[in-house]
């Protein structure tokens, strides 16, 4: 599977930064005939192989930003570019994963994985992609569950299957909308480590919306901290922790200092 190369910042290199994949400039979004400003002058760049998270209080426009990046909602102003082309609607090179797995219960796991290809290119193309789907399921530890139905999968297994469905078309960017928020804490920790591993092995470029500071820090190369009302970028925080990350890092002073810094930004913004 050919995907973006890892961002040098993500692997600790000092060479020339990886090329931009997703570029947002001067992005604004308004509702109610411009009376409600959801996003204001947001500028953001994702580079090859980089994992970026966005965090902020409720109502800061995180989900609105993700919908615009996915092509599900148009911006009011600004430029949104993926691989040098404007994002004007859903595209096959944009992978999306939501809070719920949304697997079709009457299709097997592997049939759910190739469903995006079947919808776009037909049943013959989906059949031809079965081996690639099986390789992805093996990557996430579900090789033995290819032919079972979603009702036989646990919540974490269903989300891993959703990751495979997102990766099957080899998208240029992965957009993740709190994909593990519905899971219990232990399963969520496990899935975060799995997501890190999968992104490293597929060299994926990823953008995560989350409310969890710990989740954002453990996964990200960079965290975009949003200010609310209207939503705009307050600060971009580089996460200078070695990879691969481990859950034990959560208990280190450096990890705690990063979380405290971001929490301080959010607390000051809330007090204003």
Secondary structure by P-SEA (a helix, b strand, c coil): cccccccccccccccccccccbbbcbbbbbcccccccccccccccccccbbbbbbbcccccaaaaaaaaaccccccbbbbbccccccccccccbbbbcccccccccccaaaaaaaaaaacccaaaaaaaaaaaaaaaaaaccccccccccccccaaaaaaaaaaaaacccccbbbbccccccccaaaaaaaaaaaaaaaaaacccbbbbbccaaaaaacccbbbbbbcccbbbcbbbbbcccccccccccccaaaaaaaaaaaaaaaaaaac
